[in-house]
Amino acid sequence: MGSMTEPAPESNHRKPLGIRFLEYIQGTTLSYKTYQAIVLIVTFFAYASYHATRKTTSIVKSTLDPQSSDVGLKLYPWRITYLQEPAKLSWMLGDGWAPFNGSDGTALLGELDVAFLAFYAVGMYFSGHLGDRTDLRIFLTVGMVGTGLFTSLFGIGYWGNIHSFYYYLIVQMIAGLFQSTGWPSVVAVVGNWFGKSKRGLIMGIWNAHTSIGNITGSLVASALLSYGWGWSFVVPGLMIAFIGLAVFLLLPVNPESVGADGEDDELHSPKKIGEGVAQPLLESETEVKQKAVGFIQAWKIPGVAPFALCLFFAKLVAYTFLYWLPFYISNTAIDGKYLSSSSAGNLSTLFDVGGVVGGILAGHISDRLNARAITAASFMYCAIPALFFYRSYGHVSLTINIILMFITGMFVNGPYALITTAVSADLGTHSSLEGNSRALATVTAIIDGTGSVGASIGPLLTGYISATSWTAVFTMLMAAALIAGLLLTRLVVAEVTEKIEESRSQSRSPALEV
């Protein structure tokens, strides 16, 4: 027992300052469950702030380019001026902002979106690689502060009277790189603290941060538009930087970093090496010996490639709805009536609500069945008829539209949430790694990075196809959902075979006992 208490001072020295302060106030060390609660809360707000800053651009689009939407004019019809120098800058909400208020303004804004998503997808691979080789707490803090800085720099273009397209393009590119630090880091940290048995349900609930972040970003950006569109970027930028400071002060990356011992957690419980003898978890030598898994090696982990390619098509469907659903609703007669842009935007949030339910449901089912691939593939196959019925009958009435949209969001976002959270964490701690925990960020980055490529392609293709036929767009989405499910076939067969063998072995056991 004495050997296990000796490393305590060194462990305490490595603890984040905020954790040491909490232990000083409490007068004792924090329990394992307290650490888990801190991890869930801190990472939840951290990634919600990432999405809040990501959402601002879509809110301000109609202000930068009034021709793309009249929502800004309906909400804020009054004149707003800011005089940096006499007669140098006088802006009226509704006039737009050069270079985005010209005839090619919508196309330029679209190019900003593509640039952001492209650099986000590419940066994801590098972020995972770096995340497994650095302190995730420091890495995540740098990513959040950097995201806040470049989000704010976009808004500073308002006060700086900047009208160069390349300024905003470069800012969005670098912002995309910093944004890519978020997801691999938070999934890796959560995966370090929660065992596989409850991971699906916990991460399904935790994944609601995406919707919370989107809603928060929308409300904050919209509320600040009346004071000048620059504030819609600067305030969310300051918010994520502030939360980044909280991450630096409070986030425990893994149990070893704070000397925690989770006796009930299968990933972190002591491993018996002899009768009555337990091997300590907290040995600094073990941590030093572990080397981060390489990019190619991570691709070779069983299941990484199929799930990554599956997410490519799953995100293609999900992000097409994210970027185009409000536009589709406003251009589709529901019960013979067309909704305004603002009403269509409000109605489209029900797709995200369905996605939250789908993520929790998929996580719970996969935990109960202990079958991630079966759950993800089943949801993708169910998304096909859901898409068909929404396109075919969503126009009949508002009630039917709401019900079908909710169901579609549940089946489309369910597997997307499951794969980017629980599946990524499972594969990052795969048995083939022989106990090496330093693969979580790399695996998460590979899976979500590949999915992000699909996320950028889906909305881009929709922009071209929708000009011809929305039926063709939904046909593309149904085909993508089918391919996503088929890509998991080999893993589904393996899981089904495993279930059959388990049932057979259980049926033999009573007979052997008799």
N, C-alpha and C positions, 0 to 999 in steps of 0.2 A: 504493500500500500504506500510505503514511503517513497518509492520510485515514481509513483504517479503524481505525487504532490510537489516534487522538486521543480518541474518545469514551469510551475505556476507564475513565478515572477517574470520569466521571459515571455510567457504567454500574455500576461497583463500588459507588458510593455508594448506588445504588438496590437493591442486592442485600440479601436478608434477612440478618439478623445471623448466623443459623446457617450459611448458605452461606459468608459471609465467614470464619467460624471454621474451617470445613472446608478452605477454600482456604489459610488460614494454616497449619493443621496439615500439609496436603499439600505446601505450598510452591509451588503452581502453580494455575492456574485449572482448574476442573472441566471434563471433556469433555462433549460433548452427550449421549452415552449415559449418563453418570453422572447428569446432570440428569433424563433420562427415567426412570431407575431410582428416583430420589428422588421424582419426581412420582407414579409408580405406587404406591410403598410408602406415602407420606404420605396420598394421597387414598384408598387402600384402607382404611387404618386409620381415617381420618376418617369415611368413610361407614359403615364397620362399626360405629363407635361410635354413629352416629345410629340404626342399627337396633337396637343393643343397648339403648339407652334406650327405644326404641319398643316393644320386646318385653316390658318389665317389667310393664306393666299387665295383659297377658293371663295372666301367671304369678301375679300377686297376686289376680286376680279371685276365685279359689276361697277365698282367705283372707278377703277383704272380705265375700263373700257365700257362706258355706259351703253354702247350699242349691243353688247352681248346680253344685257339684261336690264330691265327697268326697275328691279327691286330697290336699288339704291335711291332712285328718284322718288319712289313711293314712300320710302321710310323717312328720308331726309330731304324734303323739298326746299329747305331754306339755304341761304347763302352763307358760306363759311370762308373767311379770308385770313391769310397769314402774311404779314409784310416783313420779310427779312431785310430788304432794302426798299426804299421808295420806288414803286412801279416795277419792282423786279419779280415779285411773286404774288399773284392774287388768284386764289383757287376757289372755284365754286363747285360743290359736290353736284355732280351731274355733267360737268364739263369734261371729265376724264383726265387722264394724265399722259402726256406724251412720253414715250412713243406708242403707248397702248391705245390711244383714242383715235387712231387713224383707221383707214379701211382694212388694214391687216392686223389690227390690234388683237383680235381673237386668236389669230394664228400665232402671234408673238407670245401671248400668254400660254398657249398650248405648248410652244417650244420650251418655255420655262418649266412646265410640268414634266415634259419628257426629259429635259436635262437633269432636273432634280431626281426623278425616279431612276434614271440611268446611272448617275453617280452614286445614288443610294444603293442600288443593286451591286455595282462593282465594289463599292466601299465595304459592303457587308462581308465579302470574302476576306478582305484584308483585316477588317475589324475583328472577326473571329480568330484569325491567325494571331493577331497582336494580343487579343484578350486572354488567350490561354498562356501567354508568355509574360504577362504583366499583372500587377495587382489590379483586380477588377474594380475595386473601390476607386482607385486613382484614375483608372481608364475611363470609368463611367462618369466621374466628376469632370474630367477634361472634355469628354464628349458633350456633356450637358452645358458646360460653360461656353464651349465653342459654338454649339447650336444656338444658345442665347445671343451670343455676339453677332453671328451672321444673320439671324432673324432680325435683330435690331438694326443691323446695317442696311437691310432692305428698306426698313421704315425710315431710316435717316435720309434716304433719297428724297423724302418729302421736304424736310427742312433744308437740305442741301441743294434743292432745286435741280436734282439730277435727272436728266432725260435721256441718258445713254442706255440703250438696250443692253449693251455688253456689260455694263456695271451690274444690272440686275441678274443677267445670265450667270456671270461669274459668282456672284453672291449665292445664287441658288445652287450652283454646282458644289461649292464648298460646304454650304449648309447640308446638302445631301450626304456628303462624306461624313460630317459630324453626326448627322442623324443616324447613320448606319452603326454607330457605336452602341446604341441603346438596346436593341433587341437581343443580340448575342449575350450581352452582359447580364441583363436582368434574368433571362432564362437560365443562364449558367448559375447565377447565385441562388435562385429559387430551387433549381435542381440539386444543388449541393446540400440543401437543408431539408428536403422532403423525400421520403422513401417512395418507391415505385407503387406500393399498394394503394396509396391515397392520392397519388400525384395527379391523375386525370381529373378528378372532381375538384381538387384544390385549385389546379391551374385553370380549369374551366371557369370557376368563379372569379379567380384573379384576373383572367383575360378580359374582364369587363372594363379594364382600364382604357382599352382602345376607344370604346364608345363614350366613356366619361370624358376622356381627353378631347374627342371630337366635339362633344356638346359644349364643354367648357371653352374651347377655342372659338367656337361659333358665337357663343354668347358674349365673350369678352371682346372679340374683334368687332362684332356688330354694335355693341354698346359704345365703343370708342370712335367709331367712324365719324360721328358728328363733331369731334374735336380735331379731325384731320386724320387721314388714313395711315399716317406714320405711326400714330399711337397704337394702331391695331397690330403692329409688328413689335414695337418696342416693349410694350407691357408684357405680352406673352414671353418675349425674350428675357426680360428681367425675372419673370416668374420661374422659368426653367433654370436660370442661373442660381436663383435663391434655393430651389429644391436640390440643385447640384451640390450646394454647400452642405445641405442636410445629409445628403448621401455620403459626403466625405466625412462628416462627423459621426454618423450613426451606423452605416451599413457594415455588418459582419459578412465577409465574403463566403466563409465556410466555417464549420465547427472548429476545425483545427486552428484557425486564426485567432479564436477567442478562448480556446481551451474548453469548449463545450463538449459534453458527452451525452448523446441521445440514446439511452438504453433501449428504447422501444423502436428505434428506427433501424430498419434492416441495412441501410447503407452505412450507418455510422456506429453500430453497436460493436463492442469488442469481439474479436474472433478468437475462439478457444484454440490454444496451441498445445494443450495438455489437460489432464483431468484437474479441475479446480484452478487452472491457471488461465488468465486472460491476457492477451496481447494489448498493450496500451495503444490507443489511437494516436495520441498526441506526441509524436516523435519528430523532432525537427529534421532528423536525418532522412526520414521517409519522404518528407516534402521536397527536400533538396534533390533526392535521387530521381523523382518523377520528372520526366521530360515531356514538354508539350507535344501533342500529336501533330504530325505534319499534315499539310493540306491533302496530299495524295493518299496518305494513310487513312485519313478521316473518310474520304470518299469510299474506301474499301471496306469500311465497317458494314456488316450485313444490315441491309434495310435503309441505309442513308440515301443511295442513288434512287431507289423506287419512290421513297417518300418525297425526296427533293423534286423529282420530275412530276409526281402527283400534285405537289403544291404549286408547281408552275402553272398547271391548268386550273387548279382550284382558285388560285389568286387571280388568274385571268378573268374568271367569272365574277369573283367577289369585287374586284376593283372596277370592273365595267359598271356594276351597279353603283359603286361608290361615286364615280365621276359622272354617270349618265342618267341615273334613275330620276332625279328631279326634272331633268330636261325631257325625259321620256313621258313622265306623268303629265307635265304641262302641255305636251303636244299630243296627248291622247284624250279623246272625249270619253269621259266617264259618265254614264247614264245620260249621254247627249250633251254634257256640259264640259267646258274646258276650265281647269283650275288655274289660278294666277301662279306666278313663279314662286311667290312666298308660300302659298298654300301647298304647292307641290313639294317645296323643300321641307316643310313641316311634316307632310304626309310620308315622305321618304324615310324619315327617322325610324318608322316602324319596321323597316327592313333591318336596321341595326338592333332594334329591340329583339326581333326574332333571332338575330345572330347571337345575342347574349344568351338567350334561352337555349339555342342550339349548341353553343359551346359548353355550357354547364351540363346539358343532357348527354352530349357525346362523351365528355369526360367521365361522367358517372357510369354510363353504360360500359365504356371501355375498362373501367376499374372493376366493375362487377364481373364482366366476362374475361378480364385479363386478355383482351384481344384488341389491340389498337387498329390493326389493318382491317379486320372485319368491320369494325365500327366506322372507320373513315370511308371505306369502300361502299358500305351500305348507305351512308348519308349521301355520297356523291351520286349513287344510282337513284336515290329518292329525289334528288334535286332535278333530275331530268323531267319527270312528269310535273313537278312543281313549276318549273319554268314554262312548260307547255301550257298548263292550265292558267298561269298568270297572264301569258300573252293572249290566250284564246278567250278567257272569260273575265279578265280584270276590268274590262270596260263596261260590264253589265251594270254594276252599281258600286257606290263607294264602299259599302259594307263588304261586298265580295272582294273588291280590290284590296281592302285592308287585310282580310283574312288570308287571301292568297299571297300577298306580299309578305306577311308575317311568316307563313309556312315556308316560302321560298328563302327568306333570310335565314331561317332556322337550319334548313338543309344545306344551303350554300356556305354559310359561315361556320357551321358546326365542325366539319372536318378541317377547315382552314385553321380554326382555333386549336383543335386537338393536335394537329401536326406541328404547328409552330410552338407549342408549349410542351405538353406531356411527351409526345413522340420524340421531339428533339432532346429533351432531358433524358429519356430512356436510352436513346442511341448514344448520347454523350457519356453514359456510364455503362456501355455494353460490356458483356463478359469477355469479349475478345480483347479488350483493353487491359485485362488482367489487373484490375484494381486501379489503374491510372485514371484519376479524376480530371486531368488537365486536357480534356477534349470537348467539354461542354460548349464553350464559346465557338470553337471551330466548327463543330457539327451543326450547331444552331445557325451559324452564319451561312454554311453551305446550303442548308435546307431553305432558310428564309431568303437568302440571296438569290437562289434559283427561282423561288416563287416570285420575288420582286421583278425579275425579268418578265415573267408572265403578266405581272401587274401593270407593267408599262406598255406591253404589247396589246392587251385587251382593249383598253380605252382608245388607243391609237387606231386599231382596226375598226372599232365601232364608229369612230368619226367618219370613216370613209363608207362603211357598209350602210349606216343608217340613212345616208343621203339617198340610197336606192330603196331600201326596205327594212323596216324594223323586224319583220318576220325572219329575214335573213340573219339579223343580229342574234335573235333568240335561237335560231338553228345553230349558229356558231357556238353559242354558250352551252347548248345541250350536247353538242359534239365534244366540247372541251370537258364537260362533266363526265361524259362516258369514257373518254380517254383517261381522265384522272382515276376513275374507278378501275379500269382495266390494268393500269400500271401497277396496281397493288395485288394483282391476281396471284402471283407466285407466293407473296407473303400471306394472303388469305388462305390459300391451299395449305400452307405450312401450319397456320394456326388451327384450321379445321382438323388437320391430321393429328395435331397435338391434342386437341380436345377429344377426339375419338379414342386415342391411346389412353388418355387419362380416364375416360369412362370405362374402358375395358379393364384397366388395371384395378379400378375401384370395384368393378363387378367380380373380379377374381379374388379379391382380398377376403370377403366373407366366406367364400367357398374353401379357401386355404385354412381359415381359422377353424372351420367345422372339421 
